[in-house]
Amino acid sequence: MNKWVSFTKPKDAFRLPKYKMAASLDGILEVHGGSIQYDDPQTGKTLTLSGKGVCEIKTQGYNDHVTYEHILQLQAQMLVSGFKWGVIGHLGPRLKMQMFVFESSKEIQAKIIERVKDFWRRVDSDIPYPIMAESEQKVFSDWSNDDKGLTQLSNDYDLAKDEIEKWTATKNQVGNAIKSILKQENCNYVKIREKQIACELITRKATVEKIVPAKPASQYEKLTVKGISHE
């Protein structure tokens, strides 16, 4: 018998009343004609997929790997549905499509249950979560063995920054050349084929000196990506 996999979209959420949990699935996968052996390139393990499993779909144009939050979501879905395996279909940068397969993990699901119980305990007793004070300490980690996709992202970031600088310089050079030609021809407006070019001198009206009112303190995030010197 040929083996094949079907996809169905559930019409309702799965519920686990014992823990007051519910989860809506993007889809349900079902293996027909026996079981499928899947060699996981992420872990090197061989997984046996049979019966039904969870299907979760993610689209991330900035990351070509699933995140730990995605895995937690899938594990919670397997916990609530009772399915023993799940697949995350991930559409990443440059429309790269990947499938990440996971088995149900009792260890992870136990931690999820603990957090859910704590959540409902706080709701029932009206106990707020503690306010986390922002740490001023800079925390550095070495992710050389598992870069979580940051190597490719940082390389793309540098490439995009370089391209912006190159094209900005090119734009300024071309703009100056256009203005030079218009000045040589002593004209401000030119119509050429499907384009209209204008070079205008803009004069801003003078403004009265005024005192700028005080502004409250504000914060913003500054991202810096640079190469490491090995000198």
N, CA, C and O of each residue as an XYZ file, in Angstrom:
924
protein
N       0.844     -1.196      0.000
C       0.000      0.000      0.000
C       0.879      1.245      0.000
O       1.851      1.330      0.751
N       0.533      2.195     -0.837
C       1.278      3.440     -0.888
C       1.037      4.262      0.367
O      -0.063      4.279      0.921
N       2.076      4.934      0.795
C       1.971      5.809      1.957
C       1.768      7.245      1.489
O       2.441      7.719      0.574
N       0.840      7.917      2.127
C       0.602      9.318      1.771
C       0.095     10.075      2.990
O      -0.362      9.481      3.966
N       0.186     11.400      2.912
C      -0.168     12.255      4.047
C      -1.276     13.217      3.608
O      -1.177     13.854      2.560
N      -2.321     13.311      4.417
C      -3.424     14.231      4.128
C      -3.362     15.427      5.072
O      -2.793     15.359      6.162
N      -3.959     16.512      4.624
C      -4.010     17.741      5.418
C      -5.465     18.180      5.543
O      -6.172     18.299      4.542
N      -5.908     18.418      6.771
C      -7.256     18.939      6.993
C      -7.175     20.124      7.948
O      -6.299     20.188      8.810
N      -8.090     21.043      7.780
C      -8.127     22.221      8.647
C      -9.254     22.036      9.662
O     -10.418     21.923      9.279
N      -8.919     22.003     10.950
C      -9.969     21.789     11.966
C     -10.950     22.953     12.015
O     -10.584     24.106     11.783
N     -12.193     22.632     12.320
C     -13.236     23.650     12.383
C     -13.392     24.245     13.781
O     -14.085     25.247     13.960
N     -12.753     23.632     14.759
C     -12.886     24.112     16.132
C     -11.559     23.937     16.852
O     -10.687     23.196     16.397
N     -11.413     24.619     17.970
C     -10.193     24.512     18.762
C     -10.201     23.226     19.581
O     -11.261     22.685     19.893
N      -9.017     22.747     19.925
C      -8.889     21.622     20.845
C      -8.825     22.176     22.266
O      -8.247     23.236     22.507
N      -9.423     21.448     23.195
C      -9.504     21.931     24.572
C      -9.019     20.868     25.548
O      -9.221     19.671     25.347
N      -8.372     21.339     26.614
C      -7.930     20.470     27.692
C      -8.476     21.056     28.992
O      -7.780     21.803     29.679
N      -9.734     20.713     29.334
C     -10.396     21.334     30.485
C      -9.636     21.171     31.795
O      -9.741     22.020     32.680
N      -8.871     20.088     31.929
C      -8.160     19.830     33.177
C      -7.246     20.993     33.546
O      -7.095     21.328     34.721
N      -6.638     21.602     32.534
C      -5.716     22.712     32.786
C      -6.241     24.036     32.240
O      -5.506     25.023     32.192
N      -7.503     24.063     31.829
C      -8.115     25.266     31.254
C      -7.291     25.781     30.069
O      -6.993     26.971     29.961
N      -6.937     24.846     29.190
C      -6.142     25.183     28.022
C      -6.927     24.915     26.737
O      -7.785     24.033     26.687
N      -6.619     25.684     25.719
C      -7.207     25.483     24.400
C      -6.187     25.888     23.350
O      -5.322     26.727     23.602
N      -6.290     25.291     22.176
C      -5.362     25.613     21.090
C      -6.059     25.430     19.758
O      -6.742     24.430     19.538
N      -5.888     26.380     18.884
C      -6.387     26.258     17.515
C      -5.213     25.875     16.622
O      -4.147     26.485     16.701
N      -5.403     24.881     15.783
C      -4.340     24.377     14.921
C      -4.509     24.929     13.513
O      -5.628     25.079     13.022
N      -3.384     25.230     12.870
C      -3.446     25.631     11.465
C      -3.903     24.469     10.602
O      -4.565     24.663      9.582
N      -3.543     23.251     11.019
C      -3.960     22.087     10.252
C      -3.634     20.804     10.986
O      -2.901     20.801     11.975
N      -4.195     19.707     10.484
C      -3.919     18.375     11.014
C      -3.374     17.517      9.879
O      -3.995     17.401      8.822
N      -2.208     16.918     10.107
C      -1.618     15.998      9.147
C      -1.928     14.573      9.572
O      -1.910     14.264     10.763
N      -2.213     13.699      8.610
C      -2.486     12.299      8.931
C      -1.757     11.408      7.946
O      -1.880     11.566      6.731
N      -0.987     10.459      8.493
C      -0.232      9.516      7.677
C      -1.118      8.314      7.370
O      -1.698      7.714      8.274
N      -1.218      7.970      6.097
C      -2.035      6.831      5.658
C      -1.135      5.740      5.076
O      -0.087      6.021      4.495
N      -1.565      4.495      5.246
C      -0.829      3.361      4.670
C       0.366      2.926      5.486
O       1.314      2.368      4.935
N       0.346      3.166      6.787
C       1.450      2.749      7.642
C       2.134      3.926      8.301
O       1.505      4.958      8.533
N       3.409      3.785      8.604
C       4.168      4.850      9.241
C       5.284      5.343      8.318
O       5.666      4.662      7.367
N       5.792      6.523      8.613
C       6.857      7.141      7.823
C       8.073      7.342      8.720
O       7.959      7.859      9.832
N       9.230      6.932      8.227
C      10.481      7.165      8.940
C      11.074      8.485      8.453
O      11.299      8.675      7.258
N      11.323      9.398      9.400
C      11.845     10.721      9.042
C      13.182     10.935      9.719
O      13.280     10.892     10.945
N      14.214     11.166      8.919
C      15.548     11.453      9.450
C      15.660     12.958      9.679
O      15.696     13.746      8.734
N      15.714     13.337     10.946
C      15.741     14.758     11.295
C      17.148     15.315     11.118
O      18.058     14.916     11.845
N      17.350     16.243     10.152
C      18.696     16.807      9.955
C      19.122     17.705     11.104
O      20.312     17.980     11.258
N      18.166     18.173     11.923
C      18.509     19.063     13.021
C      19.158     18.309     14.185
O      20.101     18.796     14.808
N      18.634     17.110     14.464
C      19.124     16.349     15.619
C      19.851     15.068     15.236
O      20.561     14.495     16.062
N      19.684     14.605     13.987
C      20.277     13.347     13.576
C      19.462     12.138     13.983
O      19.856     11.007     13.697
N      18.338     12.347     14.643
C      17.481     11.248     15.085
C      16.529     10.815     13.966
O      16.196     11.603     13.080
N      16.104      9.572     14.018
C      15.092      9.064     13.093
C      13.755      9.003     13.821
O      13.628      8.309     14.829
N      12.765      9.721     13.321
C      11.457      9.785     13.952
C      10.474      8.914     13.181
O      10.524      8.833     11.954
N       9.591      8.271     13.914
C       8.543      7.466     13.296
C       7.230      8.223     13.386
O       6.731      8.475     14.483
N       6.672      8.583     12.250
C       5.449      9.359     12.200
C       4.304      8.469     11.747
O       4.360      7.859     10.679
N       3.264      8.401     12.571
C       2.091      7.611     12.232
C       0.852      8.300     12.792
O       0.942      9.105     13.719
N      -0.274      7.984     12.234
C      -1.520      8.592     12.701
C      -1.554     10.079     12.405
O      -1.108     10.530     11.350
N      -2.098     10.840     13.365
C      -2.283     12.272     13.159
C      -1.230     13.090     13.888
O      -0.696     12.679     14.919
N      -0.944     14.262     13.324
C       0.012     15.179     13.922
C      -0.416     16.618     13.700
O      -1.273     16.910     12.866
N       0.192     17.500     14.456
C      -0.116     18.936     14.373
C       0.629     19.559     13.199
O       1.762     19.181     12.902
N      -0.005     20.504     12.543
C       0.662     21.293     11.519
C       0.540     22.772     11.879
O      -0.566     23.303     11.977
N       1.675     23.430     12.074
C       1.711     24.860     12.369
C       2.485     25.553     11.253
O       3.520     25.056     10.809
N       1.990     26.689     10.805
C       2.591     27.388      9.664
C       3.122     28.743     10.122
O       2.417     29.513     10.775
N       4.380     29.022      9.769
C       5.015     30.282     10.136
C       5.611     30.941      8.895
O       6.134     30.268      8.006
N       5.522     32.265      8.853
C       6.139     33.047      7.786
C       7.028     34.100      8.418
O       6.550     34.968      9.148
N       8.331     34.024      8.135
C       9.296     34.970      8.698
C      10.298     35.348      7.620
O      11.124     34.530      7.215
N      10.224     36.579      7.162
C      11.138     37.011      6.124
C      12.513     37.350      6.638
O      13.410     37.628      5.842
N      12.716     37.338      7.968
C      13.985     37.744      8.551
C      14.727     36.607      9.237
O      15.819     36.822      9.763
N      14.170     35.418      9.245
C      14.788     34.323      9.988
C      14.512     33.017      9.264
O      13.365     32.734      8.917
N      15.557     32.210      9.028
C      15.347     30.953      8.315
C      15.296     29.752      9.258
O      15.444     28.613      8.816
N      15.088     29.995     10.547
C      14.916     28.909     11.513
C      13.719     29.221     12.416
O      13.350     30.379     12.615
N      13.127     28.156     12.953
C      12.055     28.360     13.916
C      12.657     28.832     15.231
O      13.821     28.554     15.517
N      11.882     29.532     16.020
C      12.340     30.030     17.309
C      11.854     29.098     18.425
O      11.016     28.224     18.205
N      12.401     29.308     19.625
C      11.968     28.492     20.768
C      10.501     28.751     21.091
O       9.794     27.852     21.546
N      10.036     29.998     20.852
C       8.629     30.316     21.071
C       7.743     29.489     20.140
O       6.665     29.050     20.539
N       8.193     29.275     18.902
C       7.432     28.443     17.962
C       7.341     27.006     18.478
O       6.290     26.370     18.401
N       8.460     26.507     19.005
C       8.480     25.133     19.515
C       7.557     24.995     20.723
O       6.844     23.999     20.855
N       7.572     26.004     21.611
C       6.668     25.973     22.764
C       5.212     25.949     22.307
O       4.395     25.222     22.872
N       4.890     26.736     21.292
C       3.523     26.758     20.770
C       3.134     25.388     20.230
O       2.032     24.905     20.493
N       4.038     24.757     19.473
C       3.751     23.440     18.909
C       3.586     22.400     20.005
O       2.692     21.558     19.925
N       4.441     22.445     21.035
C       4.325     21.498     22.138
C       3.007     21.681     22.887
O       2.387     20.701     23.301
N       2.577     22.933     23.063
C       1.289     23.179     23.723
C       0.143     22.634     22.869
O      -0.828     22.095     23.402
N       0.252     22.772     21.563
C      -0.779     22.245     20.662
C      -0.835     20.722     20.720
O      -1.916     20.133     20.699
N       0.347     20.082     20.793
C       0.365     18.617     20.913
C      -0.186     18.178     22.259
O      -0.864     17.155     22.349
N       0.100     18.943     23.304
C      -0.419     18.621     24.631
C      -1.946     18.659     24.643
O      -2.593     17.748     25.159
N      -2.507     19.708     24.077
C      -3.959     19.876     24.107
C      -4.659     18.891     23.173
O      -5.713     18.352     23.511
N      -4.074     18.659     22.001
C      -4.712     17.777     21.017
C      -4.470     16.299     21.300
O      -5.256     15.450     20.880
N      -3.375     15.985     22.017
C      -3.038     14.597     22.272
C      -2.217     13.961     21.174
O      -1.872     12.784     21.274
N      -1.888     14.709     20.119
C      -1.076     14.171     19.030
C       0.374     14.039     19.492
O       0.842     14.815     20.326
N       1.071     13.059     18.948
C       2.422     12.737     19.423
C       3.527     13.346     18.561
O       4.704     13.197     18.889
N       3.190     14.006     17.503
C       4.206     14.652     16.673
C       3.589     15.869     15.987
O       2.370     15.999     15.876
N       4.465     16.742     15.538
C       3.987     17.950     14.885
C       5.016     18.481     13.904
O       6.207     18.185     14.001
N       4.537     19.264     12.966
C       5.390     19.832     11.926
C       5.181     21.343     11.876
O       4.046     21.820     11.886
N       6.274     22.086     11.824
C       6.209     23.524     11.594
C       6.649     23.776     10.159
O       7.810     23.555      9.815
N       5.731     24.235      9.328
C       6.083     24.632      7.976
C       6.535     26.081      8.009
O       5.760     26.965      8.372
N       7.782     26.334      7.633
C       8.387     27.654      7.819
C       8.794     28.259      6.485
O       9.632     27.704      5.774
N       8.195     29.405      6.145
C       8.562     30.154      4.948
C       9.473     31.294      5.375
O       9.029     32.240      6.025
N      10.751     31.203      5.007
C      11.737     32.150      5.479
C      12.202     33.124      4.419
O      11.500     33.356      3.435
N      13.387     33.699      4.610
C      13.918     34.666      3.657
C      14.047     34.076      2.259
O      14.340     32.892      2.090
N      13.821     34.931      1.258
C      13.924     34.544     -0.161
C      12.970     33.388     -0.495
O      13.252     32.562     -1.362
N      11.832     33.354      0.217
C      10.780     32.349      0.003
C      11.307     30.915      0.166
O      10.858     29.998     -0.522
N      12.254     30.737      1.073
C      12.781     29.401      1.354
C      11.816     28.656      2.270
O      11.545     29.087      3.391
N      11.303     27.531      1.775
C      10.326     26.748      2.526
C      11.011     25.555      3.183
O      11.701     24.782      2.518
N      10.816     25.409      4.509
C      11.395     24.296      5.244
C      10.335     23.659      6.140
O       9.369     24.307      6.543
N      10.538     22.375      6.443
C       9.643     21.648      7.338
C      10.452     21.186      8.546
O      11.460     20.493      8.401
N      10.005     21.574      9.736
C      10.668     21.177     10.982
C       9.736     20.235     11.743
O       8.602     20.588     12.067
N      10.236     19.030     12.019
C       9.411     17.986     12.648
C       9.837     17.816     14.106
O      11.027     17.774     14.417
N       8.843     17.719     14.995
C       9.129     17.566     16.425
C       8.238     16.476     17.013
O       7.079     16.320     16.629
N       8.809     15.727     17.953
C       8.030     14.765     18.728
C       7.466     15.447     19.966
O       7.997     16.459     20.425
N       6.405     14.894     20.493
C       5.831     15.394     21.737
C       6.839     15.211     22.866
O       7.393     14.125     23.038
N       7.077     16.277     23.639
C       8.058     16.229     24.716
C       7.351     16.396     26.058
O       6.795     17.458     26.340
N       7.370     15.357     26.881
C       6.748     15.425     28.199
C       7.450     16.443     29.087
O       6.814     17.102     29.910
N       8.770     16.570     28.917
C       9.537     17.504     29.742
C       9.109     18.951     29.463
O       8.843     19.714     30.391
N       9.046     19.316     28.192
C       8.642     20.680     27.836
C       7.190     20.922     28.224
O       6.852     21.985     28.745
N       6.330     19.934     27.969
C       4.905     20.098     28.267
C       4.657     20.223     29.761
O       3.718     20.904     30.175
N       5.485     19.573     30.581
C       5.351     19.706     32.035
C       5.630     21.139     32.466
O       4.962     21.669     33.354
N       6.625     21.766     31.831
C       6.931     23.161     32.147
C       5.795     24.084     31.698
O       5.479     25.064     32.373
N       5.190     23.767     30.563
C       4.055     24.560     30.087
C       2.896     24.469     31.072
O       2.253     25.471     31.385
N       2.637     23.256     31.558
C       1.543     23.053     32.514
C       1.798     23.845     33.787
O       0.876     24.445     34.340
N       3.048     23.852     34.260
C       3.384     24.620     35.466
C       3.072     26.097     35.272
O       2.493     26.732     36.154
N       3.452     26.647     34.120
C       3.207     28.063     33.850
C       1.715     28.344     33.722
O       1.242     29.389     34.170
N       0.975     27.430     33.122
C      -0.471     27.610     32.982
C      -1.150     27.587     34.353
O      -2.024     28.407     34.634
N      -0.741     26.642     35.200
C      -1.309     26.570     36.549
C      -1.025     27.861     37.322
O      -1.893     28.383     38.021
N       0.200     28.362     37.184
C       0.559     29.603     37.865
C      -0.271     30.774     37.341
O      -0.678     31.648     38.106
N      -0.518     30.783     36.036
C      -1.334     31.851     35.441
C      -2.734     31.871     36.042
O      -3.217     32.917     36.475
N      -3.386     30.699     36.066
C      -4.758     30.662     36.581
C      -4.804     30.900     38.087
O      -5.784     31.448     38.592
N      -3.753     30.494     38.816
C      -3.685     30.787     40.248
C      -3.661     32.299     40.467
O      -4.325     32.812     41.368
N      -2.905     32.999     39.650
C      -2.840     34.454     39.765
C      -4.156     35.105     39.371
O      -4.577     36.092     39.974
N      -4.801     34.543     38.354
C      -6.100     35.089     37.943
C      -7.127     34.902     39.049
O      -7.832     35.847     39.403
N      -7.224     33.690     39.602
C      -8.217     33.385     40.632
C      -7.974     34.171     41.916
O      -8.923     34.547     42.605
N      -6.702     34.420     42.239
C      -6.375     35.121     43.482
C      -6.052     36.591     43.265
O      -5.691     37.298     44.206
N      -6.183     37.052     42.019
C      -5.893     38.450     41.677
C      -4.486     38.840     42.104
O      -4.280     39.861     42.761
N      -3.513     38.003     41.715
C      -2.117     38.255     42.037
C      -1.389     38.668     40.757
O      -1.254     37.858     39.840
N      -0.930     39.888     40.685
C      -0.247     40.325     39.461
C       1.142     39.708     39.355
O       1.744     39.318     40.356
N       1.628     39.631     38.144
C       3.010     39.197     37.943
C       3.948     40.294     38.449
O       3.634     41.477     38.315
N       5.083     39.926     39.021
C       6.021     40.954     39.501
C       6.557     41.778     38.339
O       6.786     41.263     37.244
N       6.752     43.058     38.597
C       7.310     43.945     37.582
C       8.805     43.695     37.497
O       9.533     43.808     38.483
N       9.235     43.358     36.315
C      10.646     43.062     36.114
C      11.422     44.354     35.905
O      11.187     45.085     34.943
N      12.337     44.623     36.804
C      13.165     45.817     36.666
C      14.156     45.621     35.524
O      14.761     44.559     35.380
N      14.306     46.652     34.727
C      15.231     46.579     33.612
C      16.672     46.584     34.123
O      17.076     47.462     34.885
N      17.420     45.600     33.692
C      18.808     45.505     34.113
C      19.675     46.431     33.266
O      19.558     46.469     32.041
N      20.545     47.174     33.943
C      21.468     48.038     33.225
C      22.745     47.300     32.843
O      23.607     47.844     32.153
N      22.856     46.068     33.295
C      24.039     45.286     32.991
C      23.952     44.733     31.576
O      22.919     44.193     31.179
N      25.020     44.863     30.823
C      25.071     44.320     29.476
C      25.459     42.845     29.557
O      26.476     42.485     30.149
N      24.632     42.008     28.954
C      24.857     40.569     29.016
C      25.382     40.098     27.664
O      24.742     40.318     26.635
N      26.533     39.456     27.664
C      27.136     38.956     26.446
C      27.141     37.426     26.478
O      27.447     36.817     27.504
N      26.799     36.817     25.345
C      26.803     35.365     25.243
C      27.555     34.952     23.990
O      27.542     35.659     22.983
N      28.204     33.814     24.063
C      28.908     33.264     22.908
C      28.027     32.192     22.277
O      27.837     31.117     22.845
N      27.491     32.498     21.094
C      26.612     31.562     20.388
C      27.326     30.951     19.194
O      26.698     30.693     18.167
N      28.608     30.719     19.309
C      29.378     30.223     18.176
C      28.897     28.852     17.719
O      28.952     28.540     16.530
N      28.426     28.030     18.656
C      27.998     26.678     18.295
C      26.565     26.640     17.779
O      26.237     25.804     16.937
N      25.719     27.518     18.262
C      24.325     27.579     17.813
C      23.958     29.044     17.661
O      23.537     29.688     18.622
N      24.119     29.572     16.450
C      23.982     31.019     16.263
C      22.542     31.487     16.117
O      22.288     32.687     16.009
N      21.575     30.530     16.112
C      20.147     30.877     16.037
C      19.824     31.717     14.800
O      18.866     32.490     14.800
N      20.613     31.563     13.771
C      20.370     32.294     12.528
C      20.958     33.688     12.485
O      20.810     34.395     11.488
N      21.639     34.101     13.581
C      22.140     35.469     13.641
C      23.321     35.710     12.708
O      23.543     36.839     12.270
N      24.081     34.658     12.398
C      25.203     34.845     11.486
C      24.725     35.317     10.123
O      25.228     36.303      9.585
N      23.741     34.599      9.565
C      23.209     34.986      8.257
C      22.529     36.338      8.318
O      22.687     37.155      7.410
N      21.764     36.587      9.389
C      21.070     37.864      9.524
C      22.044     39.030      9.620
O      21.833     40.072      8.998
N      23.112     38.857     10.400
C      24.087     39.944     10.545
C      24.842     40.179      9.241
O      25.176     41.316      8.907
N      25.113     39.084      8.496
C      25.755     39.249      7.191
C      24.843     39.998      6.225
O      25.289     40.881      5.491
N      23.554     39.634      6.233
C      22.584     40.328      5.376
C      22.452     41.788      5.787
O      22.287     42.667      4.941
N      22.526     42.040      7.088
C      22.427     43.417      7.596
C      23.589     44.256      7.073
O      23.395     45.377      6.604
N      24.807     43.697      7.159
C      25.980     44.415      6.655
C      25.881     44.641      5.155
O      26.221     45.712      4.652
N      25.406     43.608      4.436
C      25.272     43.728      2.985
C      24.272     44.818      2.613
O      24.519     45.619      1.712
N      23.128     44.840      3.326
C      22.112     45.862      3.052
C      22.645     47.259      3.357
O      22.386     48.206      2.614
N      23.398     47.381      4.467
C      23.958     48.684      4.841
C      24.956     49.162      3.786
O      24.976     50.337      3.419
N      25.791     48.221      3.301
C      26.772     48.581      2.273
C      26.071     48.994      0.980
O      26.478     49.950      0.318
N      25.003     48.254      0.627
C      24.280     48.581     -0.601
C      23.618     49.954     -0.498
O      23.598     50.710     -1.470
N      23.079     50.276      0.676
C      22.457     51.596      0.869
C      23.501     52.694      0.697
O      23.245     53.701      0.038
N      24.685     52.497      1.293
C      25.740     53.498      1.182
C      26.209     53.650     -0.262
O      26.436     54.764     -0.735
N      26.355     52.508     -0.964
C      26.800     52.568     -2.357
C      25.779     53.294     -3.230
O      26.136     54.169     -4.018
N      24.506     52.924     -3.082
C      23.476     53.514     -3.939
C      23.181     54.958     -3.543
O      22.775     55.760     -4.385
N      23.381     55.297     -2.264
C      23.235     56.697     -1.854
C      24.307     57.553     -2.520
O      24.026     58.648     -3.008
N      25.548     57.038     -2.537
C      26.635     57.761     -3.199
C      26.373     57.868     -4.695
O      26.605     58.914     -5.301
N      25.884     56.765     -5.293
C      25.572     56.792     -6.730
C      24.457     57.786     -7.027
O      24.525     58.531     -8.005
N      23.425     57.794     -6.177
C      22.319     58.726     -6.357
C      22.806     60.172     -6.313
O      22.401     60.992     -7.137
N      23.677     60.485     -5.350
C      24.194     61.853     -5.239
C      25.036     62.232     -6.457
O      24.933     63.354     -6.954
N      25.873     61.304     -6.945
C      26.701     61.569     -8.113
C      25.846     61.808     -9.356
O      26.078     62.748    -10.117
N      24.846     60.932     -9.544
C      23.967     61.078    -10.709
C      23.164     62.366    -10.601
O      22.979     63.067    -11.596
N      22.684     62.682     -9.398
C      21.914     63.907     -9.200
C      22.731     65.148     -9.516
O      22.237     66.078    -10.153
N      23.984     65.163     -9.072
C      24.856     66.301     -9.365
C      25.124     66.427    -10.860
O      25.197     67.536    -11.389
N      25.273     65.285    -11.546
C      25.494     65.317    -12.991
C      24.274     65.880    -13.718
O      24.411     66.656    -14.664
N      23.069     65.481    -13.267
C      21.841     66.001    -13.884
C      21.733     67.505    -13.686
O      21.432     68.245    -14.623
N      21.983     67.954    -12.445
C      21.896     69.391    -12.167
C      22.936     70.177    -12.969
O      22.670     71.296    -13.407
N      24.122     69.586    -13.161
C      25.161     70.268    -13.936
C      24.728     70.471    -15.381
O      24.969     71.531    -15.960
N      24.090     69.464    -15.965
C      23.629     69.574    -17.353
C      22.546     70.637    -17.482
O      22.567     71.430    -18.423
N      21.598     70.662    -16.544
C      20.523     71.652    -16.599
C      21.083     73.061    -16.463
O      20.614     73.986    -17.127
N      22.086     73.227    -15.603
C      22.680     74.555    -15.434
C      23.425     74.979    -16.694
O      23.392     76.150    -17.074
N      24.099     74.027    -17.345
C      24.802     74.353    -18.584
C      23.820     74.790    -19.672
O      24.130     75.662    -20.483
N      22.656     74.188    -19.684
C      21.644     74.526    -20.684
C      20.751     75.676    -20.224
O      19.853     76.106    -20.948
N      21.011     76.167    -19.013
C      20.262     77.307    -18.466
C      18.747     77.056    -18.458
O      17.963     77.878    -18.932
N      18.369     75.931    -17.923
C      16.934     75.617    -17.812
C      16.686     74.905    -16.499
O      17.566     74.250    -15.941
N      15.453     75.053    -16.019
C      15.069     74.433    -14.761
C      14.186     73.197    -14.942
O      14.115     72.340    -14.061
N      13.522     73.116    -16.084
C      12.600     72.018    -16.330
C      12.905     71.398    -17.683
O      13.111     72.111    -18.666
N      12.934     70.094    -17.734
C      13.183     69.382    -18.989
C      12.199     68.229    -19.114
O      11.996     67.462    -18.173
N      11.596     68.121    -20.280
C      10.762     66.965    -20.575
C      11.479     66.137    -21.613
O      11.777     66.617    -22.707
N      11.760     64.878    -21.270
C      12.489     64.002    -22.173
C      11.826     62.634    -22.179
O      11.817     61.923    -21.174
N      11.281     62.289    -23.313
C      10.544     61.034    -23.490
C       9.457     60.904    -22.394
O       8.513     61.694    -22.357
N       9.600     59.919    -21.522
C       8.563     59.675    -20.517
C       8.895     60.289    -19.165
O       8.227     59.987    -18.175
N       9.909     61.140    -19.101
C      10.313     61.722    -17.826
C      10.263     63.236    -17.871
O      10.441     63.854    -18.921
N      10.019     63.814    -16.722
C      10.103     65.263    -16.558
C      11.051     65.537    -15.406
O      10.867     65.041    -14.294
N      12.078     66.341    -15.696
C      13.118     66.617    -14.708
C      13.019     68.081    -14.298
O      12.875     68.963    -15.144
N      13.096     68.327    -13.012
C      13.027     69.695    -12.502
C      14.151     69.933    -11.525
O      14.467     69.064    -10.711
N      14.756     71.096    -11.596
C      15.787     71.510    -10.638
C      15.410     72.900    -10.151
O      15.621     73.893    -10.848
N      14.850     72.962     -8.946
C      14.310     74.216     -8.432
C      15.128     74.685     -7.236
O      15.676     73.877     -6.486
N      15.201     75.974     -7.073
C      15.837     76.566     -5.899
C      14.749     76.872     -4.887
O      13.896     77.726     -5.128
N      14.773     76.192     -3.778
C      13.738     76.333     -2.755
C      14.245     77.285     -1.674
O      15.342     77.103     -1.146
N      13.450     78.293     -1.349
C      13.804     79.250     -0.304
C      12.826     79.107      0.858
O      11.617     79.256      0.684
N      13.347     78.825      2.020
C      12.502     78.721      3.202
C      12.355     80.104      3.844
O      13.314     80.872      3.920
N      11.158     80.398      4.295
C      10.927     81.675      4.971
C      11.656     81.712      6.301
O      11.780     80.701      6.992
N      12.127     82.875      6.637
C      12.796     83.043      7.926
C      11.795     82.843      9.053
O      10.619     83.173      8.900
N      12.243     82.309     10.176
C      11.378     82.080     11.335
C      11.887     82.875     12.521
O      13.076     83.178     12.630
N      10.968     83.202     13.395
C      11.311     83.957     14.601
C      11.987     83.028     15.597
O      11.579     81.879     15.765
N      13.018     83.531     16.253
C      13.706     82.719     17.249
C      12.762     82.398     18.393
O      12.043     83.267     18.886
N      12.773     81.159     18.804
C      11.888     80.754     19.894
C      12.583     79.743     20.788
O      13.532     79.072     20.384
N      12.096     79.655     21.987
C      12.662     78.709     22.945
C      11.977     77.367     22.768
O      10.749     77.280     22.778
N      12.763     76.339     22.607
C      12.197     75.000     22.444
C      11.781     74.464     23.806
O      12.602     74.429     24.723
N      10.529     74.046     23.965
C      10.088     73.524     25.269
C      10.817     72.244     25.639
O      11.270     71.483     24.783
N      10.913     72.036     26.938
C      11.594     70.836     27.424
C      10.823     69.585     27.014
O       9.597     69.603     26.908
N      11.555     68.508     26.788
C      10.949     67.229     26.425
C      11.292     66.191     27.476
O      12.389     66.211     28.034
N      10.372     65.289     27.750
C      10.675     64.235     28.730
C      11.723     63.284     28.168
O      11.938     63.213     26.958
N      12.366     62.557     29.072
C      13.363     61.583     28.652
C      12.705     60.501     27.807
O      11.555     60.130     28.047
N      13.417     60.010     26.846
C      12.895     58.959     25.975
C      13.980     57.927     25.739
O      15.163     58.187     25.962
N      13.566     56.753     25.285
C      14.500     55.671     25.022
C      14.293     55.147     23.610
O      13.192     55.227     23.064
N      15.337     54.620     23.031
C      15.230     53.972     21.743
C      16.285     52.873     21.675
O      17.274     52.900     22.408
N      16.064     51.914     20.792
C      16.993     50.810     20.641
C      18.006     51.126     19.540
O      17.626     51.582     18.461
N      19.256     50.892     19.798
C      20.317     51.115     18.820
C      20.964     49.775     18.494
O      21.531     49.119     19.367
N      20.873     49.380     17.232
C      21.444     48.112     16.790
C      22.787     48.374     16.130
O      22.886     49.215     15.236
N      23.828     47.658     16.564
C      25.152     47.800     15.994
C      25.658     46.443     15.565
O      25.681     45.511     16.369
N      26.059     46.313     14.331
C      26.640     45.074     13.810
C      28.001     45.412     13.213
O      28.076     46.205     12.274
N      29.067     44.836     13.732
C      30.397     45.117     13.216
C      31.282     43.884     13.339
O      31.013     42.984     14.135
N      32.328     43.859     12.547
C      33.227     42.729     12.562
C      34.089     42.679     13.803
O      34.333     43.704     14.438
N      34.549     41.499     14.148
C      35.398     41.309     15.324
C      36.853     41.350     14.879
O      37.252     40.648     13.950
N      37.637     42.178     15.552
C      39.058     42.287     15.242
C      39.816     41.176     15.928
O      39.643     40.945     17.125
N      40.661     40.482     15.171
C      41.444     39.366     15.722
C      42.910     39.757     15.896
O      43.786     38.895     15.960
N      43.171     41.061     15.971
C      44.554     41.529     16.152
C      45.070     41.176     17.549
O      46.213     41.490     17.882
